[in-house]
Amino acid sequence: MPALFQSKPGAYVKVESPNAQSSGSALISVGDLLDNEVLLVTQFTFSQSTRMQYKPTLGGNIYVYPLGDNMGDIAISGLAAFRDCVDSSDVGVGFQKLADFYSTKKASKVANIKDPIKIVLPGLSNFTTHCFLESLSISGVDPENMVFGYNLTFKSAPATS
């Protein structure tokens, strides 16, 4: 069987700022998932909606009935490196980090319903305190350079304020 990629192209490096206040991602926090250098967040989406019922009458009036809030949706996607910055012989570390996180934090485990994941988005911390991991998907973005994409989806409890 022929070798498709005979060389190890590129390198992953960790760029540190001497004035950094904390490690990890500056904009988003997902429990302890983003505490190392193998996962990069490239996009996140957050949506929240209400349940409403509108009843028009023959006389032209419209009655509005607020029925509460729906669960919010959070999607986080990014890039997973196949090797980490420190030890390039440690292969599959990005996959392993995602697989372990999903295995231990997925919403189908009853214990995780009692102890939800805390996700903090910029300026929206009161909307995302109780999140439940619903799915993980991994895709091949650039296999030649050993970079893969991932997508995590969560449901978040409505804000209580």
N, C-alpha and C positions, 0 to 999 in steps of 0.2 A: 504494500500500500504506500503510495507516495506521500511524502510530507508536504502539506500545503503551506505551512509557514515555517520555514527553516531557520529564520533568525528571530530574535527577541527585539522587535522594534520599540523605540521610545523608552522613556523612563518616567516613573512617577516620583515626584518630589514633594516634600512638605515645605510650604512657605510659611515662615513664622514672622510675626510682627513683634518687635520688642515692646511695643506699647499696648499690646492686646490685653483686654480686661479678662477674657475667658477663652477657653479652648472650644473647639467645635464650631458649629454654624452660628453666625451672628444673627440671623433672621428667624430661625425656626428651631424648635426643640421638640423632639419626639422621644420622650422617656430617655433611655440611655442608648438609643440606636445610633446617633450621630456623634458618638464620642471618639471615633478614630478616623483615620484618613482614607478609608477604602470606599466610603459612600459620599457622593456629592449630590446635593439637592439642586436641581435645575429649574423646577417649577412646582408650585403648590397652588391648589385652588380651594376655596372655602365658600360654601353657600348655605344659607339659612332661609327658611320660608315659613309662612304662617298658614293655618287652615282657616279658610273663610267660607261663608255661605252667603250668597246674595239672592234675595227673593224680590223680584219686581211684582208690583200689583197692577191691576187693571186701571187704577186711578193715576198711574205714573210714578208712584212712590217706589223707592227701593229700600228694603230692609236689609241691614248688614248684621250678620251674626258671627262674631269672632269665636272660633272653636279651639284656639290654642296654637301651639307651635309644632311644626314638624321637626324631626331629627335633622340635624345639619349634615352636610357631606363635606369631607375633606379628602383630597387626593394629593399625594406627594409623589413626585417622580424625579428621577435623577440618573446618575451614572454610577456603576459599581465597577471598581477596578478588580481585575483578576488576581493581581498581586498587590501587596501593600508597599508603602514607602520605605519601611525599615528593613524588612527581610524579603528580598525578591524571590527567594525559594519557597516562600509560603504561598502556594497557589490556591486559588479558589476562596480566598479569605472574604471577598465581597459577597459571594454567594452564600457562604457559611454564616456570615453575620445576618443577612436577610432571612435565611432559612431558620436560624435559631430564634430570631426575633418573632417571626411568624408563628413558629411552633409553640413558643411559650406565651405569646400575647394574644393569640386569635380569640375572637369573641365567642367561639363555640365552646370554649372551656368555661365552666360555671364559675370558677374562681376568678376569672378575669372580669366577669360582670360585677363582682363585688369590689374589685380593685382595678378600675379602668385606667387607661393610658392617659397621661397628661401631655397634651400638645399645646405649645405656646407659639402663636403666630404674632407677628409685629402688631401691637396695639389691640389685639383681640383676645387677650388671655381670659376674660370672663366668659367668652363664648365657647371655649375649647377645653374646659377643665375635665370633662368626662367623655373620653373617646373610646370607641370599640373598633378593633381591627377586623375588617371584613375580608380583604383579599390582598394577595401578593401576586404580581406577575413579573417575569424577567424575560427580556428580549435581547437578541443579538444586535447591538448597535454598530459596533466596529470590532468584529472578532479578530481581524488581522492585528490590531493594536491591543487586543485583549481588554476591551472596554465594553461593558454590557449595560443595558438600560433596565430600570426597575420602576414599578408603580405600586404604591400602597394606597388602599382606600379605607376610609374610616367613616363611621357615623359618630356624630357628636350630639350630646344632650343639649336641648335648648337652654338658652341663658336663663338664669333665675332672677336676674335683676330687673 
